[in-house]
Amino acid sequence: MVDVGQGSAVLVRTARHALVYDMGPASTDGWDAGERAVLPALRALGVRRLDRAVASHDDTDHAGGWQALRSAHPATPLLAPPGSTLAEARECRAGEGWEWDGVRFSFLHPTPFFPYLGNESSCVLRIEAAGASALLVGDIGEVIEQRLQRLDPDALRNDVVLVGHHGSLHSSTAAFVTATGASHALISRGYGNRFGHPHPDVVERWQAGGAALRDTALDGAVHLRLGQGVETATERRARPRLWDAVTRAAMQPPA
């Protein structure tokens, strides 16, 4: 999970393939997380080819970096929800999937004929590898969480969940958290963001459900390995920097 500020970008690697789920934000003032964060992360990790990209939905905090990635990796096929305005995107649909190197990828949402409704149309992707699994949910909210619980409750059981909508109060209902049974919950958001993400109630729900939280605003990039269990590491802990404002603020003695 790349630290892209108030947005989302996840790199998924198998033995011989690589996929990006969301590409981070881009803004009219020139900031482009695809160019400034995602592509440098790919280069640093030795990823020379992207086999597939998934834009959970069209919102700029999730798909803003796509043009930068497309320029660097022009042959990469893109999947997005039905009704997406992203050029040349194929549709992600529940029930469809593929396998790479023994790792299974499958979409749980949106279902066929589901209209484009922004956040609620997010491509929900499940990844199963060597006895562990992860769920990437974009910005879905309570209504789609309930729908997934009703349509495919077994597929909701996952070791790792990318917390919906950056920890918004309108996502991660208590019933959904319980349904996932996740041991790890990932929050991708900007430090001090104006939306107040993650909401304290959401943090409390995941922790009460037994999940260890990883938060890009506090931990930097987060690395996970799925296998017989889940191994995690955070960039901020592995490579501390003297100019790290978050860590320095935490170390300040109380006034």
C-alpha positions as CSV (number, residue, x, y, z in Angstrom):
1,M,0.0,0.0,0.0
2,V,1.7,3.1,-1.3
3,D,1.6,6.3,0.8
4,V,-0.2,8.7,-1.6
5,G,-1.8,11.0,0.9
6,Q,-5.6,11.4,0.8
7,G,-6.2,8.7,-1.8
8,S,-5.4,5.1,-2.5
9,A,-2.9,3.0,-4.4
10,V,-2.0,-0.7,-3.8
11,L,0.6,-2.7,-5.7
12,V,-0.1,-6.5,-5.8
13,R,2.7,-8.8,-6.8
14,T,2.8,-12.5,-7.5
15,A,5.9,-14.5,-8.5
16,R,5.8,-13.2,-12.1
17,H,3.0,-10.6,-12.3
18,A,2.1,-7.2,-11.0
19,L,-1.2,-5.3,-10.6
20,V,-2.0,-1.8,-9.4
21,Y,-5.3,-1.2,-7.6
22,D,-5.9,2.5,-7.7
23,M,-3.3,5.0,-8.6
24,G,-3.6,7.8,-6.1
25,P,-4.8,11.4,-6.5
26,A,-4.0,14.1,-9.0
27,S,-5.0,17.7,-8.7
28,T,-5.3,20.7,-11.0
29,D,-2.3,22.4,-9.2
30,G,0.1,19.8,-10.7
31,W,0.4,17.3,-7.8
32,D,0.1,13.8,-9.3
33,A,0.6,10.8,-7.0
34,G,0.9,8.5,-10.0
35,E,4.0,10.4,-11.1
36,R,5.4,11.4,-7.6
37,A,4.7,8.3,-5.6
38,V,3.4,5.2,-7.5
39,L,5.9,5.1,-10.3
40,P,8.9,5.7,-8.1
41,A,7.6,2.9,-5.8
42,L,7.4,0.6,-8.8
43,R,10.9,1.5,-9.9
44,A,12.3,1.0,-6.4
45,L,10.7,-2.4,-6.1
46,G,12.0,-3.5,-9.5
47,V,8.6,-3.7,-11.2
48,R,9.3,-3.2,-14.9
49,R,5.9,-4.2,-16.3
50,L,2.4,-3.9,-15.1
51,D,0.1,-6.7,-16.2
52,R,-3.1,-5.1,-15.1
53,A,-4.5,-2.0,-13.4
54,V,-7.8,-1.6,-11.6
55,A,-9.4,1.8,-10.9
56,S,-11.9,1.1,-8.2
57,H,-14.0,4.1,-9.5
58,D,-13.5,7.4,-11.2
59,D,-12.9,9.7,-8.3
60,T,-9.7,11.6,-8.7
61,D,-8.2,10.4,-5.3
62,H,-8.3,6.9,-6.7
63,A,-7.9,7.2,-10.4
64,G,-6.1,10.6,-10.7
65,G,-2.7,8.9,-11.2
66,W,-3.8,6.7,-14.1
67,Q,-2.5,8.9,-16.9
68,A,1.0,9.0,-15.4
69,L,1.0,5.2,-15.1
70,R,-0.5,4.8,-18.6
71,S,2.3,7.0,-20.1
72,A,5.0,4.9,-18.4
73,H,3.3,1.5,-19.0
74,P,1.1,2.1,-22.2
75,A,0.4,-1.6,-22.7
76,T,-1.3,-2.1,-19.3
77,P,-5.0,-3.0,-19.5
78,L,-7.3,-1.1,-17.2
79,L,-10.4,-2.4,-15.5
80,A,-13.0,0.0,-14.0
81,P,-16.7,-0.2,-13.0
82,P,-19.4,-0.3,-15.8
83,G,-20.2,3.3,-16.7
84,S,-16.7,4.6,-15.9
85,T,-15.5,7.5,-18.1
86,L,-11.9,6.3,-18.0
87,A,-10.7,5.8,-21.6
88,E,-10.3,2.3,-22.8
89,A,-11.2,0.7,-19.5
90,R,-12.8,-2.8,-19.5
91,E,-15.5,-3.5,-17.0
92,C,-14.9,-5.2,-13.6
93,R,-17.9,-7.5,-12.9
94,A,-18.8,-9.7,-10.0
95,G,-18.1,-13.4,-10.7
96,E,-15.2,-12.7,-13.1
97,G,-11.5,-13.3,-12.2
98,W,-8.2,-14.9,-13.1
99,E,-5.2,-16.7,-11.6
100,W,-1.6,-15.8,-11.6
101,D,1.1,-18.1,-10.2
102,G,-1.4,-19.9,-8.0
103,V,-2.9,-16.6,-6.7
104,R,-6.6,-16.2,-7.4
105,F,-8.1,-12.8,-8.2
106,S,-11.9,-12.4,-8.2
107,F,-14.4,-9.5,-8.3
108,L,-17.2,-9.4,-5.8
109,H,-18.8,-6.1,-7.0
110,P,-20.4,-4.5,-9.0
111,T,-22.9,-7.2,-10.2
112,P,-24.0,-7.2,-13.9
113,F,-26.3,-4.3,-14.8
114,F,-25.4,-2.4,-11.7
115,P,-25.6,1.4,-12.6
116,Y,-22.6,3.7,-12.2
117,L,-23.1,5.3,-8.8
118,G,-19.6,6.6,-8.0
119,N,-18.4,5.3,-4.7
120,E,-21.0,2.5,-4.5
121,S,-19.9,1.1,-7.9
122,S,-16.3,0.5,-6.7
123,C,-14.6,-2.6,-8.0
124,V,-14.3,-4.9,-5.0
125,L,-11.4,-7.3,-5.5
126,R,-10.6,-10.4,-3.5
127,I,-7.1,-11.9,-3.6
128,E,-6.4,-15.4,-2.3
129,A,-2.8,-16.7,-1.9
130,A,-1.5,-19.7,-0.1
131,G,-4.2,-19.9,2.5
132,A,-4.6,-16.2,3.2
133,S,-6.7,-13.6,1.5
134,A,-7.2,-9.8,1.1
135,L,-10.1,-7.7,0.2
136,L,-9.8,-4.3,-1.6
137,V,-13.1,-2.4,-1.5
138,G,-12.6,1.1,-2.9
139,D,-15.1,3.6,-1.4
140,I,-18.1,1.4,-0.9
141,G,-20.5,2.3,1.9
142,E,-23.0,0.7,4.2
143,V,-25.5,-0.2,1.4
144,I,-23.0,-2.2,-0.6
145,E,-21.5,-3.7,2.5
146,Q,-24.9,-5.1,3.4
147,R,-25.4,-6.3,-0.2
148,L,-22.1,-8.2,-0.1
149,Q,-23.0,-9.8,3.2
150,R,-26.2,-11.0,1.6
151,L,-24.9,-12.2,-1.7
152,D,-21.6,-13.8,-0.8
153,P,-20.8,-14.0,2.9
154,D,-18.1,-16.6,2.5
155,A,-16.1,-14.4,0.2
156,L,-16.1,-11.6,2.8
157,R,-14.0,-13.7,5.2
158,N,-10.5,-12.3,4.7
159,D,-7.3,-11.9,6.7
160,V,-6.7,-8.4,5.3
161,V,-9.2,-5.6,4.4
162,L,-8.4,-2.3,2.8
163,V,-10.8,-0.1,4.9
164,G,-13.5,1.4,2.8
165,H,-13.6,5.1,1.9
166,H,-10.4,5.9,3.9
167,G,-12.2,5.2,7.2
168,S,-15.3,7.2,6.6
169,L,-18.1,6.9,9.2
170,H,-20.4,5.8,6.4
171,S,-18.4,2.6,5.8
172,S,-17.1,-0.2,7.9
173,T,-20.3,-1.0,9.7
174,A,-20.0,-3.2,12.8
175,A,-21.8,-6.0,10.9
176,F,-19.4,-5.8,7.9
177,V,-16.3,-5.7,10.2
178,T,-17.6,-8.8,11.9
179,A,-18.3,-10.5,8.6
180,T,-14.8,-10.1,7.4
181,G,-13.1,-11.5,10.5
182,A,-10.0,-9.6,9.4
183,S,-6.8,-9.7,11.4
184,H,-5.4,-6.7,9.6
185,A,-7.2,-3.5,8.5
186,L,-5.4,-1.0,6.2
187,I,-6.3,2.7,6.1
188,S,-5.0,4.9,3.2
189,R,-5.4,8.6,3.9
190,G,-3.7,11.9,4.2
191,Y,-2.3,13.2,7.5
192,G,-4.6,15.8,9.0
193,N,-7.1,15.5,6.1
194,R,-10.1,17.8,6.0
195,F,-12.6,14.9,6.1
196,G,-11.5,13.7,9.5
197,H,-10.6,10.2,8.2
198,P,-10.5,7.8,9.8
199,H,-13.5,8.4,12.0
200,P,-12.8,7.3,15.6
201,D,-15.8,5.0,15.6
202,V,-14.5,3.2,12.6
203,V,-11.1,2.7,14.2
204,E,-12.8,1.4,17.3
205,R,-14.9,-1.1,15.3
206,W,-11.9,-2.6,13.6
207,Q,-9.9,-2.8,16.8
208,A,-12.8,-4.3,18.6
209,G,-13.1,-6.9,15.8
210,G,-9.5,-8.0,16.5
211,A,-7.8,-6.3,13.6
212,A,-4.4,-4.6,13.7
213,L,-4.5,-1.2,12.0
214,R,-2.0,0.0,9.5
215,D,-2.4,3.7,8.5
216,T,-0.4,5.3,5.7
217,A,-0.6,8.7,7.4
218,L,1.1,7.3,10.5
219,D,3.1,4.3,9.1
220,G,4.0,5.4,5.6
221,A,3.9,2.7,2.9
222,V,2.8,-0.7,4.2
223,H,4.2,-4.0,3.0
224,L,2.3,-7.3,3.4
225,R,3.0,-10.8,2.4
226,L,0.2,-13.4,2.2
227,G,1.0,-17.0,2.9
228,Q,0.4,-19.2,5.9
229,G,-0.7,-16.1,7.7
230,V,0.1,-12.4,7.1
231,E,3.5,-10.7,7.5
232,T,3.6,-6.9,7.7
233,A,6.2,-4.2,7.7
234,T,5.9,-0.4,7.5
235,E,8.2,2.0,5.7
236,R,8.3,4.5,8.5
237,R,9.6,1.9,10.9
238,A,11.9,0.2,8.5
239,R,13.5,3.4,7.2
240,P,13.1,6.3,9.6
241,R,13.9,9.8,8.4
242,L,15.1,12.8,10.4
243,W,12.6,15.0,8.5
244,D,9.6,12.8,9.3
245,A,7.2,15.3,10.8
246,V,4.7,12.7,12.1
247,T,7.3,10.8,14.0
248,R,8.9,13.9,15.4
249,A,5.6,15.3,16.6
250,A,4.9,12.0,18.4
251,M,8.2,12.3,20.1
252,Q,7.6,15.8,21.4
253,P,7.2,15.9,25.2
254,P,3.8,17.1,26.4
255,A,3.5,20.9,27.1
